Every structure is written in C-alpha cells, then in structure tokens.
Amino acid sequence: MSGRSSKAEVRNPVLTLPAVAKLRALSPEARLALQSELLEIQSDARLRAERSWRTRKPPVAAYWAACGVYAGHIARAIGPRPMRRRH
C-alpha cells in the first residue's frame, strides 16, 4: 500500500477549481473575513452532522458532513499559506 500523496491538489481538490484563483485575488482582509466565516460554517455543519447521526438520519448526516468538508477545503485554499519546512 502506498502512502498518501503530498500534492496539495490531491489533498484539497478545491484548489483545482478556477474560481479559487478569483477568491485568492481578493484583498487579504476580505480573504481572512471569508475564511473565518467558512470555518464557522464548517464547525456548525460538523455539529449538525453529528446530531443527524445520533438521531439515525444518515442521508442528512452525510449532507452536513460534506458541507463541512467543502467549507474547510475552501477556507484553507484562500487562507494564508502556511510556511513549509525545508528538509
């Protein structure tokens, strides 16, 4: 079994969407504000997914889980780029 790819596009497929480049072109202030809201959406979606699993509503839980994943992917795609360590 091979290890997981380290390519950013594999780990975050949202990066391949053309609209992400437009979002990255926003001012740093606008991107940080949008990132904050997306992370809030991610948190709320995860809570809703968990609640739906507990009440035995798998389709609704899967929907909210997917919403949370996409919100997180977009937030990381537009946020400040973390410094990478050089080996």
PDB file of N, CA, C and O in Angstrom:
ATOM      1  N   MET A   1       0.845  -1.171   0.000  1.00  0.00           N
ATOM      2  CA  MET A   1       0.000   0.000   0.000  1.00  0.00           C
ATOM      3  C   MET A   1       0.889   1.231   0.000  1.00  0.00           C
ATOM      4  O   MET A   1       1.824   1.326   0.795  1.00  0.00           O
ATOM      5  N   SER A   2       0.602   2.170  -0.885  1.00  0.00           N
ATOM      6  CA  SER A   2       1.427   3.368  -0.972  1.00  0.00           C
ATOM      7  C   SER A   2       0.905   4.438  -0.020  1.00  0.00           C
ATOM      8  O   SER A   2      -0.256   4.415   0.389  1.00  0.00           O
ATOM      9  N   GLY A   3       1.786   5.378   0.324  1.00  0.00           N
ATOM     10  CA  GLY A   3       1.418   6.470   1.210  1.00  0.00           C
ATOM     11  C   GLY A   3       0.525   7.473   0.504  1.00  0.00           C
ATOM     12  O   GLY A   3       0.367   7.439  -0.717  1.00  0.00           O
ATOM     13  N   ARG A   4      -0.043   8.345   1.274  1.00  0.00           N
ATOM     14  CA  ARG A   4      -0.923   9.367   0.739  1.00  0.00           C
ATOM     15  C   ARG A   4      -0.099  10.420  -0.001  1.00  0.00           C
ATOM     16  O   ARG A   4       1.000  10.770   0.428  1.00  0.00           O
ATOM     17  N   SER A   5      -0.627  10.913  -1.094  1.00  0.00           N
ATOM     18  CA  SER A   5       0.079  11.899  -1.891  1.00  0.00           C
ATOM     19  C   SER A   5       0.313  13.181  -1.096  1.00  0.00           C
ATOM     20  O   SER A   5      -0.520  13.570  -0.277  1.00  0.00           O
ATOM     21  N   SER A   6       1.433  13.824  -1.337  1.00  0.00           N
ATOM     22  CA  SER A   6       1.716  15.086  -0.668  1.00  0.00           C
ATOM     23  C   SER A   6       1.369  16.284  -1.547  1.00  0.00           C
ATOM     24  O   SER A   6       1.569  17.431  -1.146  1.00  0.00           O
ATOM     25  N   LYS A   7       0.847  16.018  -2.751  1.00  0.00           N
ATOM     26  CA  LYS A   7       0.453  17.106  -3.639  1.00  0.00           C
ATOM     27  C   LYS A   7      -0.756  17.834  -3.055  1.00  0.00           C
ATOM     28  O   LYS A   7      -1.734  17.211  -2.642  1.00  0.00           O
ATOM     29  N   ALA A   8      -0.671  19.158  -3.029  1.00  0.00           N
ATOM     30  CA  ALA A   8      -1.755  19.969  -2.468  1.00  0.00           C
ATOM     31  C   ALA A   8      -3.074  19.725  -3.196  1.00  0.00           C
ATOM     32  O   ALA A   8      -4.130  19.688  -2.564  1.00  0.00           O
ATOM     33  N   GLU A   9      -3.025  19.557  -4.520  1.00  0.00           N
ATOM     34  CA  GLU A   9      -4.242  19.363  -5.308  1.00  0.00           C
ATOM     35  C   GLU A   9      -4.932  18.036  -5.003  1.00  0.00           C
ATOM     36  O   GLU A   9      -6.142  17.905  -5.188  1.00  0.00           O
ATOM     37  N   VAL A  10      -4.161  17.052  -4.536  1.00  0.00           N
ATOM     38  CA  VAL A  10      -4.743  15.759  -4.181  1.00  0.00           C
ATOM     39  C   VAL A  10      -5.389  15.860  -2.797  1.00  0.00           C
ATOM     40  O   VAL A  10      -6.485  15.342  -2.579  1.00  0.00           O
ATOM     41  N   ARG A  11      -4.717  16.515  -1.883  1.00  0.00           N
ATOM     42  CA  ARG A  11      -5.235  16.650  -0.529  1.00  0.00           C
ATOM     43  C   ARG A  11      -6.413  17.619  -0.461  1.00  0.00           C
ATOM     44  O   ARG A  11      -7.299  17.460   0.379  1.00  0.00           O
ATOM     45  N   ASN A  12      -6.428  18.630  -1.345  1.00  0.00           N
ATOM     46  CA  ASN A  12      -7.509  19.610  -1.360  1.00  0.00           C
ATOM     47  C   ASN A  12      -7.936  19.834  -2.809  1.00  0.00           C
ATOM     48  O   ASN A  12      -7.421  20.739  -3.466  1.00  0.00           O
ATOM     49  N   PRO A  13      -8.874  19.021  -3.321  1.00  0.00           N
ATOM     50  CA  PRO A  13      -9.271  19.122  -4.726  1.00  0.00           C
ATOM     51  C   PRO A  13      -9.913  20.451  -5.093  1.00  0.00           C
ATOM     52  O   PRO A  13     -10.003  20.777  -6.277  1.00  0.00           O
ATOM     53  N   VAL A  14     -10.360  21.225  -4.113  1.00  0.00           N
ATOM     54  CA  VAL A  14     -10.946  22.535  -4.378  1.00  0.00           C
ATOM     55  C   VAL A  14      -9.914  23.450  -5.048  1.00  0.00           C
ATOM     56  O   VAL A  14     -10.281  24.370  -5.779  1.00  0.00           O
ATOM     57  N   LEU A  15      -8.639  23.198  -4.799  1.00  0.00           N
ATOM     58  CA  LEU A  15      -7.580  24.028  -5.383  1.00  0.00           C
ATOM     59  C   LEU A  15      -7.596  24.011  -6.906  1.00  0.00           C
ATOM     60  O   LEU A  15      -7.084  24.938  -7.533  1.00  0.00           O
ATOM     61  N   THR A  16      -8.168  22.981  -7.510  1.00  0.00           N
ATOM     62  CA  THR A  16      -8.195  22.878  -8.965  1.00  0.00           C
ATOM     63  C   THR A  16      -9.334  23.676  -9.592  1.00  0.00           C
ATOM     64  O   THR A  16      -9.391  23.797 -10.816  1.00  0.00           O
ATOM     65  N   LEU A  17     -10.225  24.213  -8.800  1.00  0.00           N
ATOM     66  CA  LEU A  17     -11.354  24.977  -9.338  1.00  0.00           C
ATOM     67  C   LEU A  17     -10.894  26.379  -9.759  1.00  0.00           C
ATOM     68  O   LEU A  17     -10.194  27.050  -9.000  1.00  0.00           O
ATOM     69  N   PRO A  18     -11.277  26.822 -10.949  1.00  0.00           N
ATOM     70  CA  PRO A  18     -10.865  28.145 -11.422  1.00  0.00           C
ATOM     71  C   PRO A  18     -11.317  29.289 -10.503  1.00  0.00           C
ATOM     72  O   PRO A  18     -10.618  30.296 -10.388  1.00  0.00           O
ATOM     73  N   ALA A  19     -12.446  29.148  -9.867  1.00  0.00           N
ATOM     74  CA  ALA A  19     -12.954  30.217  -9.012  1.00  0.00           C
ATOM     75  C   ALA A  19     -12.076  30.459  -7.785  1.00  0.00           C
ATOM     76  O   ALA A  19     -12.114  31.543  -7.204  1.00  0.00           O
ATOM     77  N   VAL A  20     -11.289  29.463  -7.387  1.00  0.00           N
ATOM     78  CA  VAL A  20     -10.407  29.630  -6.227  1.00  0.00           C
ATOM     79  C   VAL A  20      -9.364  30.708  -6.514  1.00  0.00           C
ATOM     80  O   VAL A  20      -9.000  31.469  -5.617  1.00  0.00           O
ATOM     81  N   ALA A  21      -8.883  30.779  -7.743  1.00  0.00           N
ATOM     82  CA  ALA A  21      -7.915  31.824  -8.107  1.00  0.00           C
ATOM     83  C   ALA A  21      -8.544  33.207  -7.941  1.00  0.00           C
ATOM     84  O   ALA A  21      -7.872  34.148  -7.519  1.00  0.00           O
ATOM     85  N   LYS A  22      -9.822  33.332  -8.269  1.00  0.00           N
ATOM     86  CA  LYS A  22     -10.516  34.618  -8.087  1.00  0.00           C
ATOM     87  C   LYS A  22     -10.629  34.962  -6.608  1.00  0.00           C
ATOM     88  O   LYS A  22     -10.457  36.118  -6.220  1.00  0.00           O
ATOM     89  N   LEU A  23     -10.919  33.956  -5.782  1.00  0.00           N
ATOM     90  CA  LEU A  23     -11.012  34.203  -4.343  1.00  0.00           C
ATOM     91  C   LEU A  23      -9.654  34.601  -3.768  1.00  0.00           C
ATOM     92  O   LEU A  23      -9.573  35.455  -2.886  1.00  0.00           O
ATOM     93  N   ARG A  24      -8.599  33.985  -4.268  1.00  0.00           N
ATOM     94  CA  ARG A  24      -7.247  34.316  -3.796  1.00  0.00           C
ATOM     95  C   ARG A  24      -6.828  35.719  -4.210  1.00  0.00           C
ATOM     96  O   ARG A  24      -5.922  36.298  -3.612  1.00  0.00           O
ATOM     97  N   ALA A  25      -7.483  36.271  -5.235  1.00  0.00           N
ATOM     98  CA  ALA A  25      -7.153  37.616  -5.699  1.00  0.00           C
ATOM     99  C   ALA A  25      -7.797  38.694  -4.826  1.00  0.00           C
ATOM    100  O   ALA A  25      -7.475  39.874  -4.965  1.00  0.00           O
ATOM    101  N   LEU A  26      -8.699  38.300  -3.934  1.00  0.00           N
ATOM    102  CA  LEU A  26      -9.308  39.278  -3.021  1.00  0.00           C
ATOM    103  C   LEU A  26      -8.253  39.852  -2.093  1.00  0.00           C
ATOM    104  O   LEU A  26      -7.170  39.287  -1.935  1.00  0.00           O
ATOM    105  N   SER A  27      -8.579  40.974  -1.484  1.00  0.00           N
ATOM    106  CA  SER A  27      -7.647  41.587  -0.536  1.00  0.00           C
ATOM    107  C   SER A  27      -7.421  40.639   0.639  1.00  0.00           C
ATOM    108  O   SER A  27      -8.284  39.816   0.944  1.00  0.00           O
ATOM    109  N   PRO A  28      -6.273  40.748   1.298  1.00  0.00           N
ATOM    110  CA  PRO A  28      -6.009  39.880   2.455  1.00  0.00           C
ATOM    111  C   PRO A  28      -7.079  40.002   3.540  1.00  0.00           C
ATOM    112  O   PRO A  28      -7.435  39.013   4.182  1.00  0.00           O
ATOM    113  N   GLU A  29      -7.582  41.204   3.739  1.00  0.00           N
ATOM    114  CA  GLU A  29      -8.624  41.410   4.756  1.00  0.00           C
ATOM    115  C   GLU A  29      -9.905  40.664   4.391  1.00  0.00           C
ATOM    116  O   GLU A  29     -10.527  40.018   5.235  1.00  0.00           O
ATOM    117  N   ALA A  30     -10.287  40.766   3.116  1.00  0.00           N
ATOM    118  CA  ALA A  30     -11.505  40.079   2.660  1.00  0.00           C
ATOM    119  C   ALA A  30     -11.336  38.572   2.761  1.00  0.00           C
ATOM    120  O   ALA A  30     -12.257  37.869   3.175  1.00  0.00           O
ATOM    121  N   ARG A  31     -10.159  38.071   2.384  1.00  0.00           N
ATOM    122  CA  ARG A  31      -9.918  36.631   2.465  1.00  0.00           C
ATOM    123  C   ARG A  31      -9.968  36.143   3.905  1.00  0.00           C
ATOM    124  O   ARG A  31     -10.536  35.085   4.179  1.00  0.00           O
ATOM    125  N   LEU A  32      -9.385  36.895   4.824  1.00  0.00           N
ATOM    126  CA  LEU A  32      -9.421  36.471   6.230  1.00  0.00           C
ATOM    127  C   LEU A  32     -10.845  36.466   6.778  1.00  0.00           C
ATOM    128  O   LEU A  32     -11.222  35.570   7.533  1.00  0.00           O
ATOM    129  N   ALA A  33     -11.635  37.471   6.394  1.00  0.00           N
ATOM    130  CA  ALA A  33     -13.036  37.523   6.843  1.00  0.00           C
ATOM    131  C   ALA A  33     -13.815  36.334   6.280  1.00  0.00           C
ATOM    132  O   ALA A  33     -14.571  35.684   7.002  1.00  0.00           O
ATOM    133  N   LEU A  34     -13.629  36.056   4.995  1.00  0.00           N
ATOM    134  CA  LEU A  34     -14.319  34.927   4.361  1.00  0.00           C
ATOM    135  C   LEU A  34     -13.858  33.611   4.967  1.00  0.00           C
ATOM    136  O   LEU A  34     -14.674  32.721   5.207  1.00  0.00           O
ATOM    137  N   GLN A  35     -12.563  33.479   5.216  1.00  0.00           N
ATOM    138  CA  GLN A  35     -12.039  32.266   5.821  1.00  0.00           C
ATOM    139  C   GLN A  35     -12.664  32.048   7.201  1.00  0.00           C
ATOM    140  O   GLN A  35     -13.035  30.925   7.543  1.00  0.00           O
ATOM    141  N   SER A  36     -12.779  33.095   7.976  1.00  0.00           N
ATOM    142  CA  SER A  36     -13.383  32.977   9.305  1.00  0.00           C
ATOM    143  C   SER A  36     -14.822  32.478   9.225  1.00  0.00           C
ATOM    144  O   SER A  36     -15.231  31.615  10.002  1.00  0.00           O
ATOM    145  N   GLU A  37     -15.578  33.020   8.294  1.00  0.00           N
ATOM    146  CA  GLU A  37     -16.971  32.592   8.133  1.00  0.00           C
ATOM    147  C   GLU A  37     -17.056  31.150   7.653  1.00  0.00           C
ATOM    148  O   GLU A  37     -17.916  30.393   8.104  1.00  0.00           O
ATOM    149  N   LEU A  38     -16.172  30.768   6.745  1.00  0.00           N
ATOM    150  CA  LEU A  38     -16.175  29.385   6.243  1.00  0.00           C
ATOM    151  C   LEU A  38     -15.833  28.401   7.356  1.00  0.00           C
ATOM    152  O   LEU A  38     -16.417  27.319   7.429  1.00  0.00           O
ATOM    153  N   LEU A  39     -14.899  28.765   8.217  1.00  0.00           N
ATOM    154  CA  LEU A  39     -14.560  27.872   9.330  1.00  0.00           C
ATOM    155  C   LEU A  39     -15.714  27.770  10.325  1.00  0.00           C
ATOM    156  O   LEU A  39     -15.908  26.730  10.955  1.00  0.00           O
ATOM    157  N   GLU A  40     -16.479  28.854  10.463  1.00  0.00           N
ATOM    158  CA  GLU A  40     -17.676  28.807  11.309  1.00  0.00           C
ATOM    159  C   GLU A  40     -18.731  27.890  10.692  1.00  0.00           C
ATOM    160  O   GLU A  40     -19.380  27.117  11.397  1.00  0.00           O
ATOM    161  N   ILE A  41     -18.896  27.983   9.382  1.00  0.00           N
ATOM    162  CA  ILE A  41     -19.819  27.079   8.676  1.00  0.00           C
ATOM    163  C   ILE A  41     -19.367  25.640   8.857  1.00  0.00           C
ATOM    164  O   ILE A  41     -20.190  24.757   9.100  1.00  0.00           O
ATOM    165  N   GLN A  42     -18.067  25.396   8.741  1.00  0.00           N
ATOM    166  CA  GLN A  42     -17.534  24.045   8.910  1.00  0.00           C
ATOM    167  C   GLN A  42     -17.876  23.504  10.297  1.00  0.00           C
ATOM    168  O   GLN A  42     -18.322  22.365  10.431  1.00  0.00           O
ATOM    169  N   SER A  43     -17.672  24.304  11.302  1.00  0.00           N
ATOM    170  CA  SER A  43     -17.951  23.870  12.673  1.00  0.00           C
ATOM    171  C   SER A  43     -19.430  23.560  12.864  1.00  0.00           C
ATOM    172  O   SER A  43     -19.786  22.533  13.442  1.00  0.00           O
ATOM    173  N   ASP A  44     -20.285  24.448  12.377  1.00  0.00           N
ATOM    174  CA  ASP A  44     -21.729  24.243  12.509  1.00  0.00           C
ATOM    175  C   ASP A  44     -22.169  23.005  11.729  1.00  0.00           C
ATOM    176  O   ASP A  44     -22.987  22.224  12.215  1.00  0.00           O
ATOM    177  N   ALA A  45     -21.635  22.824  10.532  1.00  0.00           N
ATOM    178  CA  ALA A  45     -22.003  21.652   9.716  1.00  0.00           C
ATOM    179  C   ALA A  45     -21.583  20.361  10.404  1.00  0.00           C
ATOM    180  O   ALA A  45     -22.324  19.379  10.377  1.00  0.00           O
ATOM    181  N   ARG A  46     -20.410  20.351  11.018  1.00  0.00           N
ATOM    182  CA  ARG A  46     -19.959  19.143  11.730  1.00  0.00           C
ATOM    183  C   ARG A  46     -20.885  18.823  12.898  1.00  0.00           C
ATOM    184  O   ARG A  46     -21.199  17.658  13.141  1.00  0.00           O
ATOM    185  N   LEU A  47     -21.321  19.850  13.621  1.00  0.00           N
ATOM    186  CA  LEU A  47     -22.257  19.620  14.730  1.00  0.00           C
ATOM    187  C   LEU A  47     -23.581  19.058  14.218  1.00  0.00           C
ATOM    188  O   LEU A  47     -24.144  18.136  14.808  1.00  0.00           O
ATOM    189  N   ARG A  48     -24.066  19.618  13.122  1.00  0.00           N
ATOM    190  CA  ARG A  48     -25.328  19.133  12.552  1.00  0.00           C
ATOM    191  C   ARG A  48     -25.192  17.697  12.049  1.00  0.00           C
ATOM    192  O   ARG A  48     -26.118  16.897  12.186  1.00  0.00           O
ATOM    193  N   ALA A  49     -24.047  17.375  11.474  1.00  0.00           N
ATOM    194  CA  ALA A  49     -23.817  16.005  11.006  1.00  0.00           C
ATOM    195  C   ALA A  49     -23.837  15.037  12.185  1.00  0.00           C
ATOM    196  O   ALA A  49     -24.469  13.982  12.123  1.00  0.00           O
ATOM    197  N   GLU A  50     -23.145  15.402  13.249  1.00  0.00           N
ATOM    198  CA  GLU A  50     -23.110  14.539  14.437  1.00  0.00           C
ATOM    199  C   GLU A  50     -24.512  14.350  15.022  1.00  0.00           C
ATOM    200  O   GLU A  50     -24.893  13.244  15.404  1.00  0.00           O
ATOM    201  N   ARG A  51     -25.261  15.436  15.085  1.00  0.00           N
ATOM    202  CA  ARG A  51     -26.633  15.360  15.608  1.00  0.00           C
ATOM    203  C   ARG A  51     -27.497  14.451  14.733  1.00  0.00           C
ATOM    204  O   ARG A  51     -28.306  13.675  15.240  1.00  0.00           O
ATOM    205  N   SER A  52     -27.318  14.555  13.422  1.00  0.00           N
ATOM    206  CA  SER A  52     -28.092  13.713  12.499  1.00  0.00           C
ATOM    207  C   SER A  52     -27.721  12.243  12.635  1.00  0.00           C
ATOM    208  O   SER A  52     -28.596  11.381  12.560  1.00  0.00           O
ATOM    209  N   TRP A  53     -26.434  11.939  12.834  1.00  0.00           N
ATOM    210  CA  TRP A  53     -26.033  10.541  13.043  1.00  0.00           C
ATOM    211  C   TRP A  53     -26.676   9.992  14.309  1.00  0.00           C
ATOM    212  O   TRP A  53     -27.160   8.860  14.327  1.00  0.00           O
ATOM    213  N   ARG A  54     -26.679  10.804  15.375  1.00  0.00           N
ATOM    214  CA  ARG A  54     -27.257  10.342  16.647  1.00  0.00           C
ATOM    215  C   ARG A  54     -28.756  10.092  16.533  1.00  0.00           C
ATOM    216  O   ARG A  54     -29.290   9.221  17.220  1.00  0.00           O
ATOM    217  N   THR A  55     -29.441  10.844  15.674  1.00  0.00           N
ATOM    218  CA  THR A  55     -30.886  10.665  15.516  1.00  0.00           C
ATOM    219  C   THR A  55     -31.217   9.725  14.355  1.00  0.00           C
ATOM    220  O   THR A  55     -32.356   9.659  13.894  1.00  0.00           O
ATOM    221  N   ARG A  56     -30.200   9.004  13.897  1.00  0.00           N
ATOM    222  CA  ARG A  56     -30.354   7.981  12.845  1.00  0.00           C
ATOM    223  C   ARG A  56     -30.928   8.543  11.548  1.00  0.00           C
ATOM    224  O   ARG A  56     -31.899   8.023  10.998  1.00  0.00           O
ATOM    225  N   LYS A  57     -30.300   9.619  11.077  1.00  0.00           N
ATOM    226  CA  LYS A  57     -30.668  10.221   9.800  1.00  0.00           C
ATOM    227  C   LYS A  57     -29.416  10.285   8.914  1.00  0.00           C
ATOM    228  O   LYS A  57     -28.880  11.365   8.663  1.00  0.00           O
ATOM    229  N   PRO A  58     -28.958   9.116   8.441  1.00  0.00           N
ATOM    230  CA  PRO A  58     -27.694   9.080   7.686  1.00  0.00           C
ATOM    231  C   PRO A  58     -27.634   9.972   6.454  1.00  0.00           C
ATOM    232  O   PRO A  58     -26.598  10.599   6.233  1.00  0.00           O
ATOM    233  N   PRO A  59     -28.688  10.069   5.632  1.00  0.00           N
ATOM    234  CA  PRO A  59     -28.568  10.946   4.456  1.00  0.00           C
ATOM    235  C   PRO A  59     -28.331  12.413   4.840  1.00  0.00           C
ATOM    236  O   PRO A  59     -27.540  13.112   4.206  1.00  0.00           O
ATOM    237  N   VAL A  60     -29.022  12.861   5.876  1.00  0.00           N
ATOM    238  CA  VAL A  60     -28.856  14.242   6.329  1.00  0.00           C
ATOM    239  C   VAL A  60     -27.467  14.418   6.937  1.00  0.00           C
ATOM    240  O   VAL A  60     -26.823  15.446   6.726  1.00  0.00           O
ATOM    241  N   ALA A  61     -27.008  13.428   7.683  1.00  0.00           N
ATOM    242  CA  ALA A  61     -25.676  13.480   8.289  1.00  0.00           C
ATOM    243  C   ALA A  61     -24.606  13.545   7.208  1.00  0.00           C
ATOM    244  O   ALA A  61     -23.653  14.316   7.328  1.00  0.00           O
ATOM    245  N   ALA A  62     -24.749  12.756   6.165  1.00  0.00           N
ATOM    246  CA  ALA A  62     -23.769  12.764   5.075  1.00  0.00           C
ATOM    247  C   ALA A  62     -23.749  14.123   4.375  1.00  0.00           C
ATOM    248  O   ALA A  62     -22.685  14.621   4.008  1.00  0.00           O
ATOM    249  N   TYR A  63     -24.920  14.717   4.194  1.00  0.00           N
ATOM    250  CA  TYR A  63     -25.003  16.041   3.569  1.00  0.00           C
ATOM    251  C   TYR A  63     -24.233  17.061   4.388  1.00  0.00           C
ATOM    252  O   TYR A  63     -23.403  17.792   3.850  1.00  0.00           O
ATOM    253  N   TRP A  64     -24.506  17.116   5.700  1.00  0.00           N
ATOM    254  CA  TRP A  64     -23.839  18.105   6.544  1.00  0.00           C
ATOM    255  C   TRP A  64     -22.351  17.826   6.672  1.00  0.00           C
ATOM    256  O   TRP A  64     -21.553  18.759   6.753  1.00  0.00           O
ATOM    257  N   ALA A  65     -21.969  16.566   6.692  1.00  0.00           N
ATOM    258  CA  ALA A  65     -20.543  16.234   6.749  1.00  0.00           C
ATOM    259  C   ALA A  65     -19.838  16.740   5.485  1.00  0.00           C
ATOM    260  O   ALA A  65     -18.745  17.301   5.565  1.00  0.00           O
ATOM    261  N   ALA A  66     -20.458  16.544   4.337  1.00  0.00           N
ATOM    262  CA  ALA A  66     -19.869  17.028   3.084  1.00  0.00           C
ATOM    263  C   ALA A  66     -19.780  18.550   3.073  1.00  0.00           C
ATOM    264  O   ALA A  66     -18.780  19.111   2.626  1.00  0.00           O
ATOM    265  N   CYS A  67     -20.816  19.214   3.561  1.00  0.00           N
ATOM    266  CA  CYS A  67     -20.777  20.686   3.645  1.00  0.00           C
ATOM    267  C   CYS A  67     -19.593  21.141   4.493  1.00  0.00           C
ATOM    268  O   CYS A  67     -18.892  22.086   4.133  1.00  0.00           O
ATOM    269  N   GLY A  68     -19.376  20.476   5.603  1.00  0.00           N
ATOM    270  CA  GLY A  68     -18.262  20.826   6.474  1.00  0.00           C
ATOM    271  C   GLY A  68     -16.912  20.621   5.801  1.00  0.00           C
ATOM    272  O   GLY A  68     -16.004  21.437   5.953  1.00  0.00           O
ATOM    273  N   VAL A  69     -16.786  19.538   5.065  1.00  0.00           N
ATOM    274  CA  VAL A  69     -15.524  19.264   4.370  1.00  0.00           C
ATOM    275  C   VAL A  69     -15.254  20.335   3.320  1.00  0.00           C
ATOM    276  O   VAL A  69     -14.148  20.870   3.248  1.00  0.00           O
ATOM    277  N   TYR A  70     -16.261  20.649   2.506  1.00  0.00           N
ATOM    278  CA  TYR A  70     -16.067  21.659   1.469  1.00  0.00           C
ATOM    279  C   TYR A  70     -15.758  23.027   2.060  1.00  0.00           C
ATOM    280  O   TYR A  70     -14.886  23.736   1.558  1.00  0.00           O
ATOM    281  N   ALA A  71     -16.461  23.404   3.119  1.00  0.00           N
ATOM    282  CA  ALA A  71     -16.189  24.698   3.754  1.00  0.00           C
ATOM    283  C   ALA A  71     -14.748  24.759   4.248  1.00  0.00           C
ATOM    284  O   ALA A  71     -14.077  25.778   4.086  1.00  0.00           O
ATOM    285  N   GLY A  72     -14.276  23.677   4.846  1.00  0.00           N
ATOM    286  CA  GLY A  72     -12.901  23.635   5.332  1.00  0.00           C
ATOM    287  C   GLY A  72     -11.884  23.682   4.201  1.00  0.00           C
ATOM    288  O   GLY A  72     -10.866  24.365   4.306  1.00  0.00           O
ATOM    289  N   HIS A  73     -12.159  22.958   3.120  1.00  0.00           N
ATOM    290  CA  HIS A  73     -11.248  22.967   1.971  1.00  0.00           C
ATOM    291  C   HIS A  73     -11.143  24.367   1.366  1.00  0.00           C
ATOM    292  O   HIS A  73     -10.050  24.829   1.038  1.00  0.00           O
ATOM    293  N   ILE A  74     -12.279  25.033   1.223  1.00  0.00           N
ATOM    294  CA  ILE A  74     -12.259  26.378   0.646  1.00  0.00           C
ATOM    295  C   ILE A  74     -11.556  27.345   1.596  1.00  0.00           C
ATOM    296  O   ILE A  74     -10.778  28.191   1.155  1.00  0.00           O
ATOM    297  N   ALA A  75     -11.824  27.225   2.888  1.00  0.00           N
ATOM    298  CA  ALA A  75     -11.176  28.105   3.864  1.00  0.00           C
ATOM    299  C   ALA A  75      -9.663  27.965   3.806  1.00  0.00           C
ATOM    300  O   ALA A  75      -8.943  28.963   3.838  1.00  0.00           O
ATOM    301  N   ARG A  76      -9.182  26.740   3.722  1.00  0.00           N
ATOM    302  CA  ARG A  76      -7.728  26.537   3.650  1.00  0.00           C
ATOM    303  C   ARG A  76      -7.159  26.973   2.300  1.00  0.00           C
ATOM    304  O   ARG A  76      -6.003  27.389   2.218  1.00  0.00           O
ATOM    305  N   ALA A  77      -7.963  26.879   1.246  1.00  0.00           N
ATOM    306  CA  ALA A  77      -7.489  27.276  -0.082  1.00  0.00           C
ATOM    307  C   ALA A  77      -7.293  28.785  -0.185  1.00  0.00           C
ATOM    308  O   ALA A  77      -6.420  29.237  -0.926  1.00  0.00           O
ATOM    309  N   ILE A  78      -8.079  29.570   0.538  1.00  0.00           N
ATOM    310  CA  ILE A  78      -7.983  31.027   0.420  1.00  0.00           C
ATOM    311  C   ILE A  78      -7.229  31.673   1.567  1.00  0.00           C
ATOM    312  O   ILE A  78      -6.910  32.860   1.516  1.00  0.00           O
ATOM    313  N   GLY A  79      -6.942  30.891   2.607  1.00  0.00           N
ATOM    314  CA  GLY A  79      -6.269  31.454   3.772  1.00  0.00           C
ATOM    315  C   GLY A  79      -4.796  31.691   3.525  1.00  0.00           C
ATOM    316  O   GLY A  79      -4.266  31.342   2.471  1.00  0.00           O
ATOM    317  N   PRO A  80      -4.139  32.289   4.506  1.00  0.00           N
ATOM    318  CA  PRO A  80      -2.697  32.499   4.361  1.00  0.00           C
ATOM    319  C   PRO A  80      -1.994  31.163   4.211  1.00  0.00           C
ATOM    320  O   PRO A  80      -2.343  30.190   4.879  1.00  0.00           O
ATOM    321  N   ARG A  81      -1.039  31.120   3.364  1.00  0.00           N
ATOM    322  CA  ARG A  81      -0.314  29.870   3.120  1.00  0.00           C
ATOM    323  C   ARG A  81       0.645  29.602   4.269  1.00  0.00           C
ATOM    324  O   ARG A  81       1.438  30.473   4.625  1.00  0.00           O
ATOM    325  N   PRO A  82       0.585  28.409   4.854  1.00  0.00           N
ATOM    326  CA  PRO A  82       1.496  28.091   5.951  1.00  0.00           C
ATOM    327  C   PRO A  82       2.924  27.958   5.431  1.00  0.00           C
ATOM    328  O   PRO A  82       3.159  27.581   4.283  1.00  0.00           O
ATOM    329  N   MET A  83       3.850  28.272   6.294  1.00  0.00           N
ATOM    330  CA  MET A  83       5.260  28.135   5.938  1.00  0.00           C
ATOM    331  C   MET A  83       5.576  26.642   5.893  1.00  0.00           C
ATOM    332  O   MET A  83       5.185  25.890   6.785  1.00  0.00           O
ATOM    333  N   ARG A  84       6.276  26.228   4.860  1.00  0.00           N
ATOM    334  CA  ARG A  84       6.674  24.828   4.743  1.00  0.00           C
ATOM    335  C   ARG A  84       8.085  24.662   5.249  1.00  0.00           C
ATOM    336  O   ARG A  84       8.955  25.494   4.992  1.00  0.00           O
ATOM    337  N   ARG A  85       8.305  23.582   5.970  1.00  0.00           N
ATOM    338  CA  ARG A  85       9.639  23.289   6.433  1.00  0.00           C
ATOM    339  C   ARG A  85      10.456  22.688   5.304  1.00  0.00           C
ATOM    340  O   ARG A  85       9.966  21.851   4.545  1.00  0.00           O
ATOM    341  N   ARG A  86      11.656  23.104   5.203  1.00  0.00           N
ATOM    342  CA  ARG A  86      12.546  22.518   4.199  1.00  0.00           C
ATOM    343  C   ARG A  86      13.369  21.443   4.868  1.00  0.00           C
ATOM    344  O   ARG A  86      13.895  21.630   5.964  1.00  0.00           O
ATOM    345  N   HIS A  87      13.474  20.311   4.192  1.00  0.00           N
ATOM    346  CA  HIS A  87      14.225  19.185   4.755  1.00  0.00           C
ATOM    347  C   HIS A  87      15.655  19.221   4.336  1.00  0.00           C
ATOM    348  O   HIS A  87      16.433  18.348   4.719  1.00  0.00           O
TER     349      HIS A  87
END
